[in-house]
Structures are given as structure tokens and as C-alpha cells.
Amino acid sequence: MTRLSVEMLAADTVEPITSAGHAQLGIAVLAGIAVIVLLITKFKLHAFLALTIGSLALGAFAGAPLDKAIASFTTGLGSTVAGVGVLIALGAILGKLLADSGGADQIVDTILAKAGGRGMPWAMVLIASVIGLPLFFEVGIVLLIPVVLMVAKRGNYSLMRIGIPALAGLSVMHGLIPPHPGPLVAIDAVKANLGVTLALGVLVAIPTVIIAGPLFSKVAARWVDVPVPDRMIPPRASEELDKRPGFGATLATVLLPVVLMLSKALVDIIVDDPAHMVQRVFDVIGSPLIALLAAVIVGMFTLGRPAGFGRERITQTVEKGLGPIAGILLIVGAGGGFKQTLIDSGVGQMVLDISKDWSIPALLLAWLIAVAIRLATGSATVATVSASGLVAPLAADMSTTHTALLVLAIGAGSLFLSHVNDAGFWLVKEYFGLSVGENLKTWSVMECIVSVVAGGLVLLLSLVI
């Protein structure tokens, strides 16, 4: 166990900072979440500030000394950023290299050249899923929307028939598959195995994206039939480039971290001997830090150089990739601070004590908690980090696979019903030129399908593995 994980484990097992009973703690949780929701929705405060204030409010309502509440928050913020911050940064760099070099366009053009007619919605799912692996949801939308609009316009396809599969692919990757911030934070909070979570996440993601994407798009196209908004078709990222990387090299670079992390999980199962040289090697190269770092370094040569990027251009691309994630890092860190305040106040143990008397499965409880926070705050990331802190004690006696399924249950719940308090809702609405009602009938319903199908599959898997 690394020094960081020891420190985090110690932070999770210290004596509660308050002696409040279950009733007071329950009120404190509701009050803390209410403060966060009110600040985000009513006063339009940034989620980082809302989570910070909400954490202190939680401590105050729980009767904790202010200095101890502050210490819990800063400890949680620091450990979360230390645990996942570097991974988020590396993922952002890889995504920026992919976009600026034209590698993303190369994948899109190659797959679209092979698809046509009824196969186009399936091609859009494949494109979004592959492109969405290293990209944040908002970045993926900005990157893929021009493709969706151009395909729908040139091929005379229904906008919903093409757009919904692409959005489904991006959303499922964002909620279920590391190295996206939400799954990484949940993995860190419940001490899940990243490789096993990744493998099970892919297993859950495939049928989920098929149902919510190509299949639901047939219904969505009948419900909403709108023309392609020409004004929203911007120039593509690679139009200024004389050349761009090849399809094979680009795809290999994008999939490299996934292959390395899955290889580690496979070796752990087959070898099952921590002292064995093979397992020790894969423990290193399959760790998320090394896997993503390797992909970034490889990408500088397989993506940057073929596009004609010199050292200065690659450096600029790295810098531009890091800039936009500052807000994400702060939100994730503050979410970790809120999680630690929950744990140190004794809320996690309270949930564990109360849930023992319930007949509701732990995975379903995790899904419902994430759904409630998602509906209230509009943020999948806030829902994931908050729910992870609440249900973390439930993972103590779980097997490796069930702990991974707990992460996926939280991720599935965090995607439920995107509506007017979600920035993604407005992003999709404006890009597709939809009314609020049309967006609710398409994008919002699709998110519900993703959440329910993924949650159902997680529960089903828990019965057979």
C-alpha cells in the first residue's frame, strides 16, 4: 500500500469529529446538501464554492468544532486531488493532442467512410465511445457536434437519429468508465480495484449504450423532428492542418491506457501472486498514472509529429489542455472535501448502521442516493463524489467485484434525468437548436434510460458474480 493510500485510509477511520446522534446527523446531511443545491441553483454560485460552504454547513449542523470541520474538508480536498488530479490532467492533455492534431477527425472520417444508411447511428455510437474515452463530456460534445450536424445535413438523416447515439456514447463513458473524474473519485472513495471496475464498466456500458443510443434514437426521431441548425456547424479542428495522423496510430494511442489497465486486472486474476515478477511489472505499467502518462508521451509522437507539430507546438497544446480543467479539478477536490466531512462527522457509519435494518440492497441504495443528489444539483460529478462519501462504509465487507459494482451503481445514478439545472442540458439544447420541451423528450429521457439500464445491469451482475 502506498503512503498516500495509508494516509487516506487513516483519514477515513479516525474518531468522528462530533458526538451527534443519528437524527442530528441526518438533519445535518440534508441541510448540507440543501445549502449546496440552493447555492448552485438559486444563486448560481460555482460548484467549488457551493461544495466548500456546504461542507462547513454540514459540520456546523452536526455540532462539529469549526476548526475540525475545516481540517476534514482540507484533508479530503488534498487527498482527492492527490489521488485523481494528475490523472485528470493527463487525460486532458491526451484529449487536447487528439483534437488539435486532427486525430479525432481521422477516426471520425474513417469510420464514417465505412458506414452508411442504417449503420450510421451505430457508427456514431462507436465514434463517440472511442473519442469519449480520454475526453471530458463537455469537450467531447464540442468536438463531436460538428460531425453530428454535418452527417445529418449531408446524408439527409434525422438529427435525433444521429445525435442521440453520439450523446449516449459520450454520456456512458463519462459516468461509468475511468479515467473520467467521476468514476476515478468513486474508485478512490470506496477503495475499488480500478482494473476490475474498468472491465465491468465496459461490460455494463456496451448494452447500455446500444439501448440508449441507436434503439432509443428511433423513438426520439419520431418524437422530435427538427432541421439541422446550419448556424451551429463550425469549422473542424483539423481544417488548418496539411496532414494528420493515421487511423491505426490514433486508435492505438487512445486505447493504450485502457489496454494497459485491463492487462493489469487480467494478470492480477491469472497470476494472483503479488511477489511474482510478472504481476509486479503489470502493477506498475497498468497503474492509471503510468498508463495515461505512457499514452501522453506516445501521443506526442503518434499524434503530434505526424500533424507537423514541433516541440513548441506540442508544448502549447499541453498548456492549452491543462487550462480548462482548473474548474473541474477544484470541483472534484471540493467534492472530496465534502465526502471527508461526511465521513469524519460519522455520517457514513450512520448510513451503515441504518441500512443494516433495511431490506434494500447496498447497490440500489447507492444508485438512489446518487440519483437524488443528481436531481438536486444537476451535476453528475457532484452526485458521484457526494454519494461515494455516503456509501463508502458499505464497501468494507464487499468482495473486489462487488466494490467495483458499487462504483458503477453510483456512476449510473449520477447520470439520471439531466434537466434545467445541468449545464449539459443547455449545451445540448443550444447546439441542436431544440426547445426546452424537445430537449426534455430526447436528451433528458436518454439520460434516464442510461441510468436505469446501467443500474439494472449492475444489480443483475451482482447476482451472478
N, C-alpha and C positions, 0 to 999 in steps of 0.2 A: 504494500500500500504506500502511495506517495505521501510526502509530508503534507501536501495540500489536502488530500482526502482525509488524512488523520485529523487535521485541524477542523475540517468541515464536520467530520463525524463527532468530534468533541463538542463543537458548537451546537450540534443537534441534540446532545444528550445532557447538557448542563441542567442544573436545577431551574425550575420556572422562575421568571423574574417577578411573578405576582402570586399571591395565595388565593386569588379569586376562585369562587366555585363555578360549577358548570353553567349556571344560569347567567351569572355576570359575564363569563367568557363568551357565552352565546350572544348576549347583547352587544358585547364589545366587537365581535366579528361582524355582526350586522351593521353596527354603527360605523366601523372602519370601512367596510365595503360601500356603505351608503355615502360616506364622505367622498370616496374615490369616484363613485358614479356621479354624484352631484357636481363635483368639480369638473369632471370631463364633459358631461352632457349639458349642464346648465350654464356653467361659467366658462366653458371651452378652454379650460386650463390644460397645458401639456401633460401627458400621461405621467412623465417623470415627476413633475411637481405634485400631481394628484396622488401618486403612489407614496411619495415621501410624506406628505401631510397625512394621508390615510393611515400610514404605519404608525405615526406618532399619536394619531387619534385613537387607534386601536389600543396602544399601550396605555393611554390615559384612561380610557373607558374600562380597561381591565385592572386598573389600580396599580399599574407598574410605576416605579420611580422614573422620572423623565430621563435621568442620565442612563439608566439601564435600557430604556426603550431606544434611546439614541444609539447606544452601543450595539444592541441587537440589530438595528437597521443597518448601521455601517458595516458590521461584520458580515451580514448577509449580502449586502451590496458588493463588498470586496471579494468575497469568496465566489459569488456568481460570475462577476466579471473575470476573475482569475480563471475560473473553470471553463467558461464558454466565450469570453470576449475575444481571445486570439483566434478561435475557430470562426467566429462571425467575421472577423477582419479578413482572414484568409479566404473565406467563401466570397466575400465582397470583391476581393482582388481578382479571383478567378472569374467571377461573373463579369467584371469590367473588361478583362482581357478577352473574354468570349465575345462580348458585344462590340468592342471597339475594333477588333481585328477582322470582323466580318465572319468569324467562325460560326456564330449563331445563325447568320443569314445563309451560310453554306449548308448547315444542317437542314434548315427550313427548305431551301430551294431543292436540295437533293431528294428529300422525302416527298415534296410536292410533285416533283417531276415523275415520281414512280406511282403516284396516286391519282385518282380521278373518279368522277361520278359518285357512286355510293361509298367508295372508300375514303372520300375526302374527310368526313368527320373523324374517322379512325386515324387518319394521318395527322389531323390537328391534335388529337389526344397524344399521339406518340411524340409529336414535336414539343408540345407543352410540357410533357413529363420529362423529356430529356433536357430541354432547355431549363426547366424549373428546378432541376437538381441543385445547381450551385447558386441560383438566383433567389433573392427575396421576392415575395409575392408582387409588391408594387413595381419592382424593376422588371419582373417577368411580364407583367401586363403592358408596361410601356414598350417593351421590346417586341411583344407578340401581336399587339393590337394592329399595327400597320399591316402585318401579314394577314391577319384575320379579315381586315377590311378589303385588302387587295384581292384575296382569294374569292371572297363573296362577290365583289364587284365584277372581276374579270370572268369568273366561272358562272355568274348569274345564280349563285346559291343563296338560300335564305341566310340572313345574318345570324339568326339564332342557331341554325343547323351547324354553322361553322364556329361561331363564337362560344357557345356553351361547352362543347368538348374541350376547347383550349382552356377556358376558365376552370373547368373541372380538373384538368391535369395539373394546373398550377396550384389550385387550392389543396388538392390531396397531398401534393409534395410538401406544401407549406405546413400542413398540420400534422403529418404522420412521419415524414422521412427526415432524419438527420442528414446533413449538418444544418438544417434550418434552426433558427434560435429557439422556437417553442419546444420542439422535441428535445433539443440539447439541454434546456433548462430542466425539463421534466425528468430526463435521464439522470441528471446531476442530483436533483432533489430526492428521488426515490432510490438512488444508488443502483440503477438498472445497468445491464450489460449493453453497451452500445451496438455491438455486432449483432447480438440476438434481436435487439429492438429493430435494427435496420432490416434484418432478414424477415421478421414477422411483419414489419411495416410494409415492405414490398408485397408480401403475401396478401395483406389486407387491402393495399392500395389498388391492385390490379382489378379485382371485381368491382370495387367501389367506383373507380374512375370510369369503367365501362357503363355501369348503370346510370351514374350521374351525368356522364358525358354524351356519347353517341345515342344511347337509348332515350334518355330524357330529352335530348335536343329535338327529337321528332315531335314530342308533345309541346315543347316550348315554341317551336316554329309555328305550330297551329294556334297557340295562344296569342303570340305576338309576331306580327309580320310588319317589319319596318324596313325602309330603304337604307342602304349603306350611306352614312353621313360623309360625303366627299371631303368636307372641310377638316375631318379628323384624320385624313390619310397623310402623315408626314413623310419626309424623305427617309429612306432607310439608312442605317448607321454606316453601311459599307459602301455607299454610292461614291464616296470621295476616294476610295482606295483603288489602286491599279490592279491589285491582286489580293487574294485572301487564302487562308489555309485550306487544305484539302478536307474532305468529309471524314475520311478514316482517321486522320490525325486529330481532328477536332473531337470526334466522338470518343476516341480513346482517352483523350485528356479529360473530358468531362466525367467519364466513367471510372477513371483511375482511382479516386479516393473511395468510391463505392466498392470497387473490386478489392482493394486492399483491406477495407474494414470487414467485408464479408469473408475474405480469406482468413482473417484472424479468428472470426467466430467459428469458421469451419474447422480450423486447426485446433481450437480450444476443445471442440467436441470430439474430434478424432484422436488427438494425442492425449489430452486430459492429464498432462504432467507438467506443472509449472517449471520444473527443473530441466525439462528436455530442451535441447538446443533449438530445435525447430520451433517449438512453441515460444521460446524466449525471443527468437528473431521476429516472429509474426506479431508478438505482443508489442514490439517496437514499431515495425513498419505498418501495422494495422491500427495503431492508435490514431484517433482523429487528427491530432496535431500533425503528426508526421505524414499521414495520408493526404491531408489538404495542403501541407507545405510542399510535398512532392509534386502534387498536381499544379500548384502555382509555378514552381520552378520549371517543370516540364512545359507548362503552358507558355512561358516566356519564349521558349524555342519553337514549340509546335504551332503556336498561335501568333505570337508577336513577330518573330522573324519572317515567316512566310508572307505576312502582310506588309513587310518592308519597314517594320519598326526598328529603329536604332535604340541604343541604350537610353538616350534622353527621352524618347517617346514612351518606352516601356516604363521608365520611372514616373513620367507624367500620368500614365494610365493607372499605375499603382496608387498614386496620390489621389487621383480623382475617384478611384474606387473606395478609398477609405473615408473620404469626406461625408458622403450621405449617410453612413451608418452610425454617426455620432449619436443621433437621437435614438436609434434602435438600441445601441449599447447602454445608454442611460436608462431607457425604459426597462430593458431586461435586468439591469443591475438593481434598479429600484424595486422591480418585482421580486428579485431575490431578497432584498431587504425586507419587504413586506412578508415574504414567506418565512424568514428567520424570526421576525417579530411574532408571527403566528405561533411558531414552534416554541420560542422561548417563553411566551405567555402561557403555554400549556394547552393551546387550542388543539394542536394535533393529537395530544393524548386524550383530550376531551372527545374528539371525534372517534377515536379508537374505543374509548370506554362506552360511549353511547351506541356506536354501531354494533357492538357485541350483542346487544339485545334486539337488534333488527334482523329480519329475515332477508333484507336486501343484499345482494352480492356486492362485494367491495368494488368490483369493476363498474357496476351500474351506478353505485354511489359516486364514484369518481367522475363518471360521464355526466351525471345530473348536476354535480357541483360546478363543473366546467361550463355546462350549458347555462346555468343560472348567471354566472359571472359574465359570460359572453353576451347574453341578452342585456345585461345591465350596463356593461361598459362599452360594448361594441368592438373590443379588441381581443383577437384570438390570443395574442401574446400575453396580455394581462390575465386572461382567463386561465391560460396554461400555467403560468408561474404561481398564481394565487391558489388554484386548485391543487397544484403539486405540493404546496406547503401544507394544505389542509389534510391531504390524504397520505402524506409521506409515512406516518407511523403504520399505516395499514400494510406497507410493503415489508415490514420487519420479518414476518414469518412466511413470506411468499417464496416460491421457487424462482429460479432465474427467468424462466419463460413467463410466469405469471406477473413478475415485476415488470418485464418488458410490455406485457399486455396492459398493465396499469398505465404505463406511459401512453400507449396508443388509445386507451379509453379516454384519457384526459385530452389528448390531441383531437380525437373525434368530437368530443363535446365542445371544444373551443371553436369549432367551425359552424356551429348551429345558427341558422337564421341571421345572416347579415342584414341589418336594416339601417334606419336613418342615422344611428349613432356610430356607424362604422365608416371610416374613410374609404375603404374599398368599395362600399356601396355606391358612393358618389363618383368614384373613379370609373367604375364600370358604366354607370348611368350616362356620364358625360361623353365617354369615348364611343358608346354605342348609340347615342342620341335617343335615349329612352325617357319616357315619363317615369315618375316615381312608382305609379301603379304597375307599369310594364316591367320595371326593374324588380319589383317585389314578386311578380308572377314568374320571372325567369331566373335571375341571379339568386334571389333570396331563397326560392324554392329549391334550386340546385344545391345551395349550401346545406339546407335541411336534409336533402337526400344523401349528400356526402356524409354528414354527421350521423344520421340514423343507420345507414348501411354499414359504415365503418364500425360504429358502436356495436351493431348486431353481430358483425363478423368477429369482433374481438370477444364477445360473450360466447359465441359458438366455438371459437378456438380454445377458450378456457375450459371447455367441457371435454375436449379431445386430446389436449396435450398437457 
